[in-house]
Amino acid sequence: MAAGQVVNDESLPPYWRSYYVREPVFGSQVRVATTGKRGQTPLVLVHGLGQNGLKDWLKVAGLLAKDHYVVALDLPGFGQSSLPTSARLSPENFAELIRWLIKDQELGRVHLAGHSMGGAVALYYAAIHPETLAELTLVDAAGILHRASFVKSMASVDRRNYGFLPEPLRQKAAKLFNFGNRLVEDINLLPDLSQPLQKNDLAWNHLLADQANTNAALSLINTDFSPVVAAVRTPTRIIWGRRDPVAPLRTGYMLRGLTAESELHIITDAEHVPIQTHAETVAGLMQQVIRPAQGLDRHAGMATGDLICRGRTGQRYSGVYRRIVVENCLDIHLEDIVAESIELSGSEVDIVRLKIKGGAAAMRMQRSTARLTDGELQGKVGVVMENSRLDLAGVRIKADETAIQIGQRSVVAASISAAETPSFSARLHGMVRAENVRGEALSQLRSDTAPIR
């Protein structure tokens, strides 16, 4: 073990031990801190953006140190670690740093936990070094959605806090937030000005070498996690604050649906940093056995009728139906839905966990906005769109002819989704505006990032 000399670190509680060592990935001097006893279950903690560094985890670590040997570090450029002068502060590079740490500490198989950006780093690590992990915990992991959807979710946080208004005013409020989402989409459809930096290491290092937060944040939101999530096989515990204004809860729903063996815990009154505000709850969840959630297939054959919504605002629905029709409705939430088809007209709908297995078209949209998270669409055509906006996250489309068919101009955003037809099969991660497309409108949505093997 290549540990440096133990130092007296007054910024940490007295039961912690810390030392500094030069790591080989970035070439920086990093602070590593440990607590608990060797021989206990090893737990490695990865922090998010901000200069608190590993201190964000201190409350949770203190509660877990009785049964775990806890190892944390300040990532290069954060906390008390030195700032690298050349390498990108990317999830991939940080993941290699964590691999060095686990080897350096001779930890063997570990429980790895990450918060915010650290959650994205931990997810990346699980994809490329699964043999070193016993389990994975992601707490409010940031930056996993496509950057357009990520920004849009942040712009519309707490959008439904107008339920106390009379119906006419509620409709106006819903329309206002819908218009705000359009502006965010328009901005994200413009050329990405950070791309020249992404492609030029010299320019990147010159402009961002002394700005750790910006360097890491840009690297994070421009990382395509499509192949990463597909490669994760480690049992995964997902913990999320329902009121998180930074990393939207739909990321947690998406990860639960896409990772092979995972469960999702939602802390109702928590925001982005439950490891500080709800440390006892987080620590308690991290000590529980992971029990993967059931799929929606258990509902097969239980349809009782049609779901018809007309001229309503702020309604919530779940269940099994033959047909779903939503006309001129705003702020509609569908969750745990199984149906043969869904039709949206003049409406704005948020859908979580949807399974459609239909005939001519699984989903039809006209003058509507839909945000679909963790879903399956099967039919002759997956989606038929007219003058609509569709935001997919963790959605699988399987169609006999066409995955997405667009008539009048529409916008499609996709985060870690997939489409399969007899002539087209691809991972989808991007954003496109298109019209009058009868074949595949998905070439600009295709993820070109190579699979992780």
C-alpha positions as CSV (number, residue, x, y, z in Angstrom):
1,M,0.0,0.0,0.0
2,A,1.5,3.3,-1.1
3,A,-0.1,5.5,1.6
4,G,1.6,8.7,2.5
5,Q,2.3,9.9,6.0
6,V,-0.7,10.3,8.3
7,V,-1.3,14.0,9.1
8,N,-3.2,15.8,11.9
9,D,-6.2,17.1,10.0
10,E,-8.3,19.4,12.2
11,S,-11.0,19.7,9.5
12,L,-12.0,16.1,10.1
13,P,-13.5,14.5,13.2
14,P,-10.9,12.9,15.5
15,Y,-11.8,9.3,14.6
16,W,-10.7,9.9,11.0
17,R,-7.2,9.3,9.7
18,S,-6.0,11.2,6.6
19,Y,-2.9,11.4,4.5
20,Y,-1.7,12.9,1.2
21,V,-0.4,10.9,-1.7
22,R,0.5,11.7,-5.3
23,E,-1.9,9.7,-7.6
24,P,-0.9,8.5,-11.1
25,V,-4.1,9.4,-13.1
26,F,-4.0,13.2,-12.9
27,G,-0.6,13.6,-11.2
28,S,-2.1,15.5,-8.3
29,Q,-1.6,15.5,-4.6
30,V,-4.8,14.1,-3.1
31,R,-6.1,13.8,0.4
32,V,-7.3,10.3,1.4
33,A,-9.3,9.8,4.6
34,T,-10.3,6.6,6.4
35,T,-12.4,5.6,9.4
36,G,-13.6,2.4,10.9
37,K,-11.5,-0.8,11.2
38,R,-9.8,-2.8,8.5
39,G,-11.4,-6.2,8.1
40,Q,-14.9,-4.7,8.1
41,T,-16.8,-4.3,4.9
42,P,-14.9,-1.7,2.8
43,L,-17.0,1.3,1.7
44,V,-15.6,3.9,-0.7
45,L,-17.3,7.3,-0.9
46,V,-17.2,9.7,-3.9
47,H,-18.3,13.3,-3.5
48,G,-19.9,15.7,-5.9
49,L,-19.1,19.2,-7.2
50,G,-18.1,22.0,-4.7
51,Q,-15.2,22.6,-2.5
52,N,-16.5,20.6,0.5
53,G,-15.1,17.5,-1.1
54,L,-15.3,14.4,1.1
55,K,-16.7,16.4,4.0
56,D,-20.1,16.1,2.3
57,W,-20.1,12.4,3.4
58,L,-19.0,12.9,7.0
59,K,-22.4,12.5,8.7
60,V,-23.3,9.3,6.8
61,A,-19.7,7.9,7.2
62,G,-19.8,8.4,10.9
63,L,-23.1,6.4,11.1
64,L,-21.6,3.5,9.0
65,A,-18.1,3.3,10.5
66,K,-19.2,0.8,13.2
67,D,-19.7,-1.9,10.5
68,H,-17.6,-0.6,7.6
69,Y,-14.0,0.4,6.8
70,V,-14.7,3.8,5.2
71,V,-12.4,5.3,2.6
72,A,-13.0,8.7,1.0
73,L,-10.9,11.2,-0.9
74,D,-11.0,14.7,-2.2
75,L,-11.0,14.4,-6.0
76,P,-8.3,16.4,-7.7
77,G,-9.1,20.1,-7.8
78,F,-11.6,19.7,-4.9
79,G,-11.4,20.0,-1.1
80,Q,-7.8,19.9,0.0
81,S,-6.4,18.0,-3.1
82,S,-4.2,19.9,-5.5
83,L,-5.5,21.0,-8.9
84,P,-4.3,19.0,-11.9
85,T,-2.7,21.0,-14.8
86,S,-3.6,18.9,-17.8
87,A,-6.1,16.0,-17.6
88,R,-9.9,16.5,-18.1
89,L,-11.9,16.1,-14.9
90,S,-14.2,13.6,-16.6
91,P,-16.2,10.7,-15.1
92,E,-14.0,8.3,-17.0
93,N,-10.8,9.7,-15.6
94,F,-12.2,10.0,-12.1
95,A,-13.3,6.3,-12.4
96,E,-9.7,5.3,-13.1
97,L,-8.7,7.3,-10.0
98,I,-11.1,5.4,-7.9
99,R,-9.6,2.1,-9.3
100,W,-6.2,3.4,-8.3
101,L,-7.5,4.2,-4.8
102,I,-9.0,0.7,-4.3
103,K,-5.8,-0.9,-5.4
104,D,-3.7,1.4,-3.3
105,Q,-5.7,0.7,-0.2
106,E,-5.8,-3.1,-1.0
107,L,-9.5,-3.2,-0.4
108,G,-10.6,-6.0,-2.6
109,R,-14.3,-6.0,-3.5
110,V,-16.0,-2.9,-2.1
111,H,-19.3,-1.2,-1.6
112,L,-19.0,2.0,-3.7
113,A,-21.2,5.0,-3.1
114,G,-21.4,8.4,-5.0
115,H,-23.4,11.6,-4.5
116,S,-24.3,14.0,-7.3
117,M,-21.3,14.1,-9.8
118,G,-19.8,11.4,-7.6
119,G,-22.8,9.2,-8.4
120,A,-22.1,9.6,-12.1
121,V,-18.5,8.7,-11.4
122,A,-19.5,5.6,-9.4
123,L,-21.9,4.6,-12.2
124,Y,-19.1,4.8,-14.7
125,Y,-16.8,2.8,-12.4
126,A,-19.4,0.1,-12.0
127,A,-19.5,-0.3,-15.8
128,I,-15.8,-0.7,-16.4
129,H,-14.6,-2.4,-13.2
130,P,-17.5,-4.6,-12.0
131,E,-15.3,-7.3,-10.7
132,T,-14.2,-5.0,-7.8
133,L,-17.7,-4.2,-6.6
134,A,-20.0,-6.0,-4.1
135,E,-22.7,-3.3,-4.5
136,L,-23.3,0.2,-5.7
137,T,-25.2,3.2,-4.1
138,L,-26.1,6.2,-6.1
139,V,-27.4,9.3,-4.3
140,D,-29.0,12.0,-6.4
141,A,-26.6,11.3,-9.3
142,A,-26.2,14.3,-11.6
143,G,-25.6,14.7,-15.3
144,I,-26.9,11.3,-16.5
145,L,-29.7,12.7,-18.6
146,H,-28.9,14.2,-22.0
147,R,-27.9,17.8,-21.3
148,A,-31.0,19.3,-22.9
149,S,-33.3,17.3,-20.7
150,F,-31.1,17.9,-17.7
151,V,-31.3,21.7,-18.1
152,K,-35.0,21.6,-18.9
153,S,-35.7,19.7,-15.7
154,M,-33.7,22.2,-13.6
155,A,-35.7,25.1,-15.2
156,S,-39.0,23.6,-14.3
157,V,-38.4,22.4,-10.8
158,D,-41.3,22.7,-8.3
159,R,-43.5,23.5,-11.3
160,R,-46.6,22.0,-9.8
161,N,-46.7,24.1,-6.6
162,Y,-49.9,25.8,-7.9
163,G,-52.4,23.2,-7.0
164,F,-54.2,25.6,-4.7
165,L,-55.2,27.9,-7.6
166,P,-58.7,27.9,-9.2
167,E,-58.9,25.8,-12.4
168,P,-58.6,28.7,-14.9
169,L,-55.5,30.0,-13.1
170,R,-54.0,26.5,-12.8
171,Q,-54.3,26.2,-16.6
172,K,-52.5,29.5,-17.2
173,A,-49.7,28.5,-14.8
174,A,-49.3,25.1,-16.6
175,K,-49.2,26.8,-20.0
176,L,-46.5,29.3,-18.7
177,F,-44.2,26.4,-17.6
178,N,-44.8,24.6,-20.9
179,F,-43.7,27.8,-22.8
180,G,-40.6,27.9,-20.6
181,N,-39.7,24.4,-21.6
182,R,-40.0,25.4,-25.3
183,L,-37.4,28.1,-24.7
184,V,-35.0,25.7,-23.1
185,E,-35.4,23.3,-26.0
186,D,-34.8,26.0,-28.5
187,I,-31.6,27.0,-26.8
188,N,-30.4,23.4,-26.7
189,L,-31.1,23.0,-30.4
190,L,-28.6,25.7,-31.2
191,P,-24.9,24.6,-31.8
192,D,-23.1,23.6,-28.7
193,L,-20.4,26.2,-28.1
194,S,-18.5,23.9,-25.8
195,Q,-17.8,21.3,-28.6
196,P,-14.6,23.0,-29.9
197,L,-13.3,22.7,-26.4
198,Q,-14.4,19.1,-26.1
199,K,-12.3,18.3,-29.2
200,N,-9.2,20.3,-28.4
201,D,-7.2,19.2,-25.3
202,L,-4.8,22.1,-25.6
203,A,-7.7,24.7,-25.5
204,W,-9.5,22.8,-22.8
205,N,-6.4,22.8,-20.5
206,H,-5.6,26.4,-21.3
207,L,-9.1,27.7,-20.4
208,L,-10.2,25.3,-17.7
209,A,-7.0,24.1,-15.9
210,D,-7.7,26.4,-12.9
211,Q,-11.5,26.0,-12.8
212,A,-12.2,22.6,-11.3
213,N,-16.0,22.9,-11.0
214,T,-16.4,24.2,-14.6
215,N,-14.0,21.6,-15.9
216,A,-15.8,18.7,-14.2
217,A,-19.3,20.0,-14.9
218,L,-18.7,20.4,-18.6
219,S,-17.1,17.0,-18.8
220,L,-20.0,15.5,-16.9
221,I,-22.9,17.0,-19.0
222,N,-21.2,16.1,-22.3
223,T,-20.7,12.5,-21.3
224,D,-23.0,10.0,-23.0
225,F,-23.9,7.5,-20.4
226,S,-25.9,5.2,-22.8
227,P,-23.2,2.5,-23.0
228,V,-22.3,3.0,-19.3
229,V,-25.8,2.2,-17.9
230,A,-26.1,-0.7,-20.3
231,A,-23.0,-2.3,-18.9
232,V,-23.9,-2.0,-15.1
233,R,-24.6,-5.4,-13.6
234,T,-23.7,-4.6,-9.9
235,P,-26.7,-4.7,-7.4
236,T,-27.6,-1.0,-7.2
237,R,-29.3,1.1,-4.5
238,I,-30.7,4.4,-5.8
239,I,-31.5,7.1,-3.3
240,W,-33.1,10.4,-4.3
241,G,-34.6,13.5,-2.8
242,R,-38.0,14.1,-4.3
243,R,-37.5,17.9,-4.2
244,D,-34.0,17.8,-5.8
245,P,-33.6,21.0,-7.9
246,V,-30.3,19.9,-9.4
247,A,-30.5,16.3,-10.4
248,P,-34.2,15.5,-11.4
249,L,-35.9,12.6,-9.8
250,R,-36.7,11.2,-13.2
251,T,-33.0,10.2,-13.4
252,G,-33.6,7.9,-10.5
253,Y,-36.7,6.4,-12.2
254,M,-34.7,5.9,-15.4
255,L,-31.8,4.2,-13.6
256,R,-34.2,1.9,-11.8
257,G,-35.7,0.8,-15.1
258,L,-32.4,0.3,-16.9
259,T,-30.1,-1.3,-14.4
260,A,-30.4,-5.0,-14.1
261,E,-30.7,-5.4,-10.3
262,S,-31.7,-2.1,-8.6
263,E,-34.1,-0.5,-6.2
264,L,-35.2,3.1,-5.8
265,H,-35.7,4.9,-2.5
266,I,-37.3,8.4,-2.5
267,I,-36.9,10.7,0.5
268,T,-40.0,12.8,0.3
269,D,-38.8,16.1,1.9
270,A,-35.2,15.9,0.8
271,E,-33.5,18.1,-1.9
272,H,-30.1,17.5,-3.6
273,V,-27.9,16.7,-0.6
274,P,-29.7,14.1,1.6
275,I,-26.3,12.8,2.7
276,Q,-26.2,16.0,4.9
277,T,-29.9,16.8,5.5
278,H,-31.1,13.2,6.0
279,A,-27.9,11.4,6.9
280,E,-29.6,8.9,9.3
281,T,-32.1,7.9,6.6
282,V,-29.4,7.5,3.9
283,A,-27.2,5.5,6.3
284,G,-30.1,3.3,7.2
285,L,-31.0,2.6,3.5
286,M,-27.3,1.8,2.8
287,Q,-27.4,-0.9,5.4
288,Q,-30.4,-2.7,4.0
289,V,-30.3,-5.6,1.5
290,I,-31.0,-4.5,-2.1
291,R,-34.4,-5.8,-3.3
292,P,-34.9,-5.2,-7.0
293,A,-38.3,-3.7,-8.0
294,Q,-40.9,-5.8,-9.9
295,G,-41.6,-5.0,-13.5
296,L,-45.0,-4.1,-15.0
297,D,-45.5,-7.5,-16.6
298,R,-47.4,-8.7,-13.5
299,H,-50.4,-6.6,-14.7
300,A,-50.8,-8.5,-18.0
301,G,-54.4,-9.4,-18.8
302,M,-55.9,-7.2,-16.0
303,A,-57.3,-4.3,-18.2
304,T,-60.7,-3.1,-17.1
305,G,-61.6,-0.3,-19.5
306,D,-60.5,3.0,-21.1
307,L,-58.9,6.0,-19.4
308,I,-60.4,9.2,-20.8
309,C,-59.2,12.6,-19.6
310,R,-60.8,15.7,-21.2
311,G,-60.2,19.3,-20.1
312,R,-58.6,18.6,-16.8
313,T,-55.5,20.0,-15.0
314,G,-53.3,18.4,-12.4
315,Q,-54.8,14.9,-12.4
316,R,-52.9,11.7,-11.5
317,Y,-53.6,8.3,-12.9
318,S,-52.2,4.7,-12.6
319,G,-53.5,1.3,-13.5
320,V,-54.1,-1.1,-16.5
321,Y,-56.3,0.1,-19.4
322,R,-57.2,-0.9,-22.9
323,R,-56.9,2.6,-24.3
324,I,-55.7,5.9,-22.9
325,V,-57.1,9.2,-24.4
326,V,-55.9,12.6,-23.1
327,E,-57.5,15.6,-24.7
328,N,-56.9,19.3,-23.8
329,C,-55.5,18.3,-20.4
330,L,-52.5,20.0,-18.7
331,D,-50.1,18.8,-15.9
332,I,-51.3,15.2,-16.1
333,H,-49.2,12.6,-14.4
334,L,-49.4,8.9,-15.3
335,E,-47.4,6.4,-13.3
336,D,-47.3,2.6,-13.4
337,I,-49.4,2.4,-16.5
338,V,-50.1,-0.6,-18.8
339,A,-52.2,-0.2,-21.9
340,E,-52.7,-1.1,-25.6
341,S,-52.4,2.4,-26.8
342,I,-52.2,6.1,-25.7
343,E,-53.4,9.1,-27.6
344,L,-52.6,12.7,-26.6
345,S,-54.2,15.8,-28.1
346,G,-53.6,19.4,-27.0
347,S,-52.2,18.1,-23.7
348,E,-49.1,18.1,-21.5
349,V,-48.3,14.8,-19.8
350,D,-45.6,13.4,-17.5
351,I,-45.4,9.6,-17.6
352,V,-43.3,7.3,-15.4
353,R,-43.2,3.5,-16.0
354,L,-45.3,2.9,-19.0
355,K,-45.8,-0.4,-21.0
356,I,-47.7,-0.1,-24.2
357,K,-48.2,-3.1,-26.5
358,G,-50.6,-2.1,-29.3
359,G,-51.6,-2.4,-32.9
360,A,-51.2,0.4,-35.5
361,A,-49.4,2.9,-33.2
362,A,-48.4,2.5,-29.6
363,M,-48.5,6.3,-29.0
364,R,-50.1,9.1,-30.9
365,M,-49.4,12.8,-30.2
366,Q,-51.0,15.9,-31.7
367,R,-50.2,19.4,-30.4
368,S,-48.9,17.8,-27.2
369,T,-45.9,17.6,-24.9
370,A,-45.0,14.3,-23.2
371,R,-42.1,13.4,-20.9
372,L,-41.8,9.7,-20.7
373,T,-39.4,8.0,-18.2
374,D,-38.8,4.3,-18.0
375,G,-41.2,3.0,-20.7
376,E,-41.7,0.4,-23.3
377,L,-43.6,1.1,-26.6
378,Q,-44.4,-1.8,-28.9
379,G,-46.5,-1.6,-32.1
380,K,-46.6,-1.4,-35.8
381,V,-45.3,2.2,-35.3
382,G,-43.8,3.2,-32.0
383,V,-44.8,6.9,-31.9
384,V,-46.8,9.1,-34.4
385,M,-46.2,12.8,-33.8
386,E,-47.8,16.0,-35.2
387,N,-46.6,19.4,-33.9
388,S,-45.5,17.9,-30.6
389,R,-42.6,17.6,-28.2
390,L,-41.4,14.3,-26.8
391,D,-38.8,13.8,-24.1
392,L,-37.7,10.2,-23.6
393,A,-35.5,8.9,-20.7
394,G,-34.8,5.2,-20.4
395,V,-37.5,4.3,-23.1
396,R,-37.4,1.2,-25.3
397,I,-39.3,1.4,-28.6
398,K,-39.8,-1.8,-30.6
399,A,-41.8,-1.3,-33.8
400,D,-42.7,-3.6,-36.8
401,E,-42.2,-0.7,-39.2
402,T,-41.1,2.7,-37.9
403,A,-40.0,3.7,-34.4
404,I,-41.0,7.4,-34.6
405,Q,-43.0,8.9,-37.4
406,I,-43.3,12.7,-37.7
407,G,-45.8,14.8,-39.7
408,Q,-45.9,18.4,-38.7
409,R,-42.7,19.9,-37.1
410,S,-41.9,18.3,-33.8
411,V,-39.0,18.0,-31.3
412,V,-37.7,14.7,-29.9
413,A,-35.2,14.5,-27.0
414,A,-33.8,11.2,-25.9
415,S,-31.7,10.2,-22.9
416,I,-30.3,6.6,-22.7
417,S,-33.1,5.2,-24.8
418,A,-33.3,2.7,-27.6
419,A,-35.2,1.9,-30.8
420,E,-35.5,-1.3,-32.7
421,T,-37.2,-2.0,-36.1
422,P,-36.5,-4.5,-38.8
423,S,-34.2,-2.0,-40.5
424,F,-33.0,0.2,-37.6
425,S,-31.5,-0.6,-34.2
426,A,-29.7,2.0,-32.1
427,R,-29.1,3.5,-28.7
428,L,-30.7,7.0,-28.6
429,H,-29.1,10.0,-26.8
430,G,-29.6,13.4,-28.3
431,M,-32.1,16.0,-29.5
432,V,-33.6,16.7,-32.9
433,R,-36.3,18.9,-34.6
434,A,-37.9,17.3,-37.6
435,E,-41.0,17.3,-39.9
436,N,-42.5,15.3,-42.7
437,V,-40.6,12.2,-41.8
438,R,-42.2,8.8,-42.6
439,G,-39.1,6.7,-42.1
440,E,-36.7,6.9,-39.2
441,A,-36.2,10.4,-37.8
442,L,-33.6,9.2,-35.5
443,S,-30.2,9.6,-37.2
444,Q,-29.4,12.7,-35.1
445,L,-30.4,10.9,-31.9
446,R,-28.2,7.9,-32.4
447,S,-25.6,7.5,-29.8
448,D,-22.2,7.0,-31.4
449,T,-20.4,6.2,-28.2
450,A,-18.8,2.7,-28.3
451,P,-20.3,0.0,-26.0
452,I,-18.3,-0.9,-22.9
453,R,-17.1,-4.5,-23.0
